[in-house]
Amino acid sequence: MRLHDYFRSSASFRVRIGLNLKGIEPERRFVHLLRGGGEQFSEGLTRLNPQQLVPVLEDGDIVLTQSLAILEYLDEIHPEPPFLPATPAERARVRALALVIACDLHPLNNLRVLRYLKEPLGVAEENRNAWYRHWVGKGLETFEALVAGDPATGRFCHGDAPGLADICLVPQIFNARRFECDLAPYPTVMGIFEACMALPAFDAAQPARQPDAE
């Protein structure tokens, strides 16, 4: 396997966690999202992913994009440890939690949105940061309400083993800390985050531990 990623990309962070949990060590190709206007716009990366985004995972002749699709692919070809629980209702709960992050929160705050707010819209940095913190707060408020007090929540988002929802949550907390968001209102979320970061698979995937970290 070959993974195209960037140390600070939260979607790439998700896939790194998933690969670590499965014990898979891919070849790495680093795509700097800022250098030279963004290496994701290169001809080579665009050929692999017309969206011009990372991560991209190559598995032989198979080219995979979108972090959640990649994670479910990994779960199907390497079933242990599973990213999703046993029953349809449980799987739906975990997927819903993952999608709160991956579909509702993260797209509003990713790099290309922040860059568009800056140029061409000319939004000042202070207001861009306010935008970021507002949507992080809304997303994590929802996530906290969904996991706090739910009997299905354990040490992790669902039970006592990490899964797809945890893989999506952890990178978002790193981003929230980077933008100095107030995380005190989300004690259940932060307890899950700490449980995840105690695991080598999560710790080794964090941005600061990547070879391309700056």
C-alpha positions as CSV (number, residue, x, y, z in Angstrom):
1,M,0.0,0.0,0.0
2,R,1.0,3.6,-0.6
3,L,-0.5,6.5,1.4
4,H,-0.4,10.0,0.1
5,D,-1.0,12.4,3.1
6,Y,0.0,15.5,4.9
7,F,0.9,15.7,8.6
8,R,-1.7,18.3,9.4
9,S,-4.6,17.0,7.4
10,S,-7.2,15.7,9.8
11,A,-8.7,13.3,7.1
12,S,-5.2,11.9,6.6
13,F,-4.8,11.6,10.4
14,R,-7.9,9.4,10.5
15,V,-6.5,7.0,7.9
16,R,-3.1,6.9,9.8
17,I,-4.9,5.9,12.9
18,G,-6.9,3.2,11.0
19,L,-3.7,1.8,9.4
20,N,-2.0,1.7,12.8
21,L,-4.9,-0.1,14.5
22,K,-4.8,-2.7,11.7
23,G,-1.0,-3.0,11.9
24,I,-0.5,-2.0,8.3
25,E,2.6,0.0,7.4
26,P,2.2,1.6,3.9
27,E,4.8,3.4,1.8
28,R,4.4,7.1,2.5
29,R,4.2,9.9,-0.1
30,F,3.9,13.4,1.5
31,V,1.8,16.1,-0.2
32,H,2.4,19.5,1.2
33,L,-0.9,21.4,1.1
34,L,0.7,24.9,1.3
35,R,4.1,24.7,-0.4
36,G,4.2,26.2,-3.9
37,G,0.5,27.0,-3.7
38,G,-0.3,23.4,-2.7
39,E,1.2,20.2,-4.0
40,Q,-2.3,18.7,-4.0
41,F,-2.9,20.6,-7.3
42,S,0.0,18.8,-9.0
43,E,-0.7,16.7,-12.1
44,G,0.3,13.5,-10.4
45,L,-2.0,13.9,-7.4
46,T,-4.9,15.2,-9.5
47,R,-4.6,12.1,-11.7
48,L,-5.1,10.0,-8.6
49,N,-7.7,12.2,-7.0
50,P,-9.6,14.7,-9.2
51,Q,-10.8,16.4,-5.9
52,Q,-7.2,17.4,-5.3
53,L,-7.4,16.3,-1.7
54,V,-5.6,13.9,0.7
55,P,-5.6,11.2,1.8
56,V,-5.2,8.9,-1.2
57,L,-4.5,5.2,-0.6
58,E,-3.2,3.0,-3.3
59,D,-3.5,-0.7,-2.8
60,G,-1.9,-2.3,-5.9
61,D,-4.0,-1.1,-8.8
62,I,-6.8,0.2,-6.6
63,V,-6.9,3.9,-5.8
64,L,-9.0,5.0,-2.9
65,T,-10.1,8.4,-1.8
66,Q,-12.3,9.9,1.0
67,S,-11.1,8.9,4.5
68,L,-14.3,7.1,5.6
69,A,-14.4,5.0,2.5
70,I,-10.7,4.1,3.0
71,L,-11.4,3.2,6.6
72,E,-14.3,0.9,5.7
73,Y,-12.2,-0.7,3.0
74,L,-9.4,-1.4,5.5
75,D,-12.0,-2.8,7.9
76,E,-13.3,-5.2,5.2
77,I,-9.9,-6.5,4.0
78,H,-8.4,-6.7,7.6
79,P,-11.4,-7.4,9.8
80,E,-9.5,-7.4,13.1
81,P,-9.7,-5.3,15.2
82,P,-13.1,-4.1,13.8
83,F,-13.9,-0.5,13.4
84,L,-17.7,-1.1,13.6
85,P,-19.7,-3.1,16.2
86,A,-21.7,-6.3,15.7
87,T,-25.3,-5.3,15.2
88,P,-27.0,-3.0,12.6
89,A,-28.3,-0.6,15.2
90,E,-24.8,-0.3,16.8
91,R,-23.1,0.2,13.5
92,A,-25.7,2.9,12.6
93,R,-24.9,4.7,15.9
94,V,-21.1,4.6,15.3
95,R,-21.5,5.8,11.7
96,A,-23.8,8.6,12.8
97,L,-21.2,9.8,15.4
98,A,-18.4,9.6,12.7
99,L,-20.5,11.6,10.3
100,V,-21.2,14.4,12.8
101,I,-17.5,15.1,12.5
102,A,-16.7,14.0,8.9
103,C,-19.8,15.5,7.2
104,D,-21.1,18.3,9.4
105,L,-18.1,19.8,11.3
106,H,-14.9,19.2,9.4
107,P,-16.0,20.4,5.9
108,L,-16.8,23.9,7.3
109,N,-13.3,24.2,8.7
110,N,-10.9,22.5,6.4
111,L,-8.0,24.3,4.7
112,R,-9.7,25.1,1.4
113,V,-12.7,26.7,3.2
114,L,-10.4,28.8,5.4
115,R,-8.3,29.8,2.3
116,Y,-11.4,30.9,0.5
117,L,-12.6,33.0,3.4
118,K,-9.2,34.7,3.3
119,E,-8.9,35.0,-0.5
120,P,-11.0,36.0,-2.4
121,L,-13.5,37.0,0.3
122,G,-10.9,39.0,2.4
123,V,-12.1,37.8,5.8
124,A,-9.7,39.0,8.5
125,E,-7.8,36.4,10.5
126,E,-9.7,37.2,13.7
127,N,-13.0,36.6,12.0
128,R,-11.8,33.4,10.3
129,N,-10.8,32.1,13.7
130,A,-14.2,33.1,15.1
131,W,-15.8,31.1,12.3
132,Y,-13.7,28.1,13.1
133,R,-14.4,28.2,16.8
134,H,-18.1,28.7,16.2
135,W,-18.5,25.6,14.1
136,V,-16.2,23.5,16.3
137,G,-18.4,24.4,19.2
138,K,-21.6,23.5,17.5
139,G,-20.2,20.2,16.3
140,L,-18.7,19.2,19.7
141,E,-21.8,20.3,21.5
142,T,-23.8,17.9,19.4
143,F,-21.2,15.1,19.9
144,E,-21.1,15.6,23.6
145,A,-24.9,15.3,23.8
146,L,-24.9,12.1,21.8
147,V,-22.3,10.3,23.9
148,A,-22.9,11.7,27.4
149,G,-25.1,9.4,29.4
150,D,-25.7,7.0,26.6
151,P,-25.3,3.5,27.9
152,A,-23.6,2.5,24.7
153,T,-20.7,4.9,25.5
154,G,-17.8,3.3,27.4
155,R,-14.2,4.3,27.6
156,F,-14.6,5.1,23.9
157,C,-17.4,6.4,21.8
158,H,-19.0,2.9,21.7
159,G,-18.0,0.5,24.3
160,D,-14.5,-0.2,25.5
161,A,-12.7,-0.5,22.2
162,P,-11.9,2.2,19.7
163,G,-13.8,2.4,16.4
164,L,-14.7,4.5,13.5
165,A,-16.2,7.3,15.6
166,D,-13.1,7.6,17.8
167,I,-10.9,7.7,14.7
168,C,-12.9,10.7,13.4
169,L,-13.1,12.5,16.7
170,V,-9.4,12.6,17.7
171,P,-8.1,14.6,14.8
172,Q,-10.9,17.2,15.3
173,I,-9.8,17.7,18.9
174,F,-6.2,18.3,17.7
175,N,-7.5,20.9,15.4
176,A,-9.7,22.5,18.1
177,R,-6.7,22.8,20.4
178,R,-4.6,24.3,17.6
179,F,-7.2,27.0,17.2
180,E,-7.5,27.5,21.0
181,C,-11.1,26.4,21.2
182,D,-12.7,26.0,24.6
183,L,-13.0,22.3,25.2
184,A,-14.1,22.5,28.9
185,P,-17.9,22.1,28.0
186,Y,-17.3,18.6,26.6
187,P,-16.1,16.4,29.4
188,T,-17.3,13.1,27.9
189,V,-15.7,13.9,24.6
190,M,-12.4,14.8,26.3
191,G,-12.4,11.6,28.4
192,I,-12.8,9.6,25.2
193,F,-10.0,11.6,23.6
194,E,-7.6,10.9,26.5
195,A,-8.5,7.2,26.3
196,C,-7.7,7.2,22.6
197,M,-4.4,9.0,23.0
198,A,-3.2,6.5,25.6
199,L,-3.2,3.9,22.7
200,P,0.0,3.7,20.6
201,A,-2.0,3.6,17.4
202,F,-3.5,7.0,18.0
203,D,-0.3,8.5,19.5
204,A,1.9,7.5,16.6
205,A,-0.6,9.0,14.1
206,Q,-0.6,12.5,15.5
207,P,0.7,15.3,13.4
208,A,3.9,16.0,15.4
209,R,5.1,12.4,15.0
210,Q,4.9,12.4,11.2
211,P,8.1,12.5,9.1
212,D,6.9,15.6,7.2
213,A,5.9,17.5,10.4
214,E,7.0,21.2,10.6
